[in-house]
Amino acid sequence: MKKKINLLIGFSALVLLLLCAIQVYLVKTAYDYKVEQFHTEVKEKIGNITNNYTELDSSVFLKKDALYKSLLEKIIHNKSYRYNVKSDLLANEYRDILTLRLREKLNKEFPESEITFAVVVNKFIVFNNTTETDTIFSEKPLIGNSIYGDLASLDNAFLVRNYVGTTSAIQNGNYKLLTEDSLYVSVHNAEHIILSRMTSILILAIFSMVVLITLFVITIKSLIKQKKVSDVKTDFINNITHELKTPLSTLSVSTKMLSRPEIKENEAIFNTIIDTVERQNNRLQNIIDQVMSNSLGFEEIELQKEKIKINSLLKTIIADFNLAFPNINIHTHFDQNETSLTLDKFHLTTAVTNVLENAVKYGCQNITISTQNENGYFQLRLQDDGIGISKAKQHLLFEKFYRVEQGNLHNTKGLGLGLYYVDQIVKAHKGSVNVMSELGKGASFTISLPTF
């Protein structure tokens, strides 16, 4: 059964991880779509601005055209000049003014965004009508080839558009120049803009994942709890069956013996058997009463309170306990000042006795009982030298039907109601009970009761 539950939990966790992965993938896909959509919007707006560069400054573009013609003429007359073309092109005189003009246009079109840009030259090719094409340079876009703009790097930038232009030589019309420029832009607050557009998607995605994980955790906890309850019930049924079997077997044997003629004629044996029947009947009744009364919650317990001198009550409990367990050594350290408490004598006596008997069940030989008054509470501490309880199991001690395991076995008789009853009685008196223990070092139970 435990293996099946572990497999179910593992499979459910795997499915949960798969669903979370799908959710993350869908959010990532939506984000990529929003990024592409944002880039398209930027491209369309900038495209409207740069369809005709002459609108920025026609005189500057005349200078640019003149520069290109001059470079072409120099290449035609001096082939070795090709190695100086790029440096002269990048050192153009219109760089600053074009950057300023385009910056003004972009600021007007994108008032809420900080945009940096760069126009880089990718190709510079000379050709004529009679000879082969002469490629001066043809490179992938590099920020070092920027002819104007204020973009520092192409790493976080995206391509808006390419511009291909031709220029004819002045002196020799057979020669032409082919150039390709690329406009790259970077929107500094692009992430914020895109995420703000995805707010509803992100909220729904996070909400659904939180709900899914929460439901998974609740389901698993419920499953484990139900399994624990089922195990406790099975254990309780086994225990109560064991407890009932002995008196029932004794009663069965006794009734058969009573029907025998020789037993009826022997008054001494007859009375002995009758006494046995009565004792076993009382034992059965006690078991039933224990299940009925000790399984009540503290809200259901009706207390018959009276004013009691607590030290005197404890001495009486210890005296009765010593009669039943003469081999157990009890040491007392009572507060010198006698404390009077209003409590239910019967129930509290049973609760303290249950703690003492529980210590005996788990191998103690010495018990130390001490009392003190602290911060308006009377504290009763019962410390034993038994086998102790592991810290992992201590939070289960006061649960109904729970019994401490020794290995994988329950070697100690009982119904698992004793400490539960102690906890409920103390709670009914508005107090608390705590345990401190280590395996092999005994246990210490502290019962705190209000003095007011």
Secondary structure, DSSP 8 states (H G I E B T S, - for coil): -HHHHHHHHHHHHHHHHHHHHHHHHHHHHHHHHHHHHHHHHHHHHHHHHHS-GGGT-HHHHHHHHHHHHHHHHHHHH-GGGGGGHHHHHHT-TTHHHHHHHHHHHHHHH-TTS-EEEEEEEEEEEEE-SSS--EEEEE----GGGEEEE----STT-EEEEEEEEEEE-SS-TT-EEEEEEEEEEEETTHHHHHHHHTHHHHHHHHHHHHHHHHHHHHHHHHHHHHHHHHHHHHHHHHHHHHHHHHHHHHHHHHHHHHTSHHHHH-HHHHHHHHHHHHHHHHHHHHHHHHHHHHT--TTT----EEEEEHHHHHHHHHHHHHHH-TTSEEEEE--SS--EEEEEHHHHHHHHHHHHHHHHHTT-SEEEEEEEEETTEEEEEEEE-SS---HHHHTTTTSTT----BTTB--S-S-S-HHHHHHHHHHHTT-EEEEEE-TTS-EEEEEEEE--
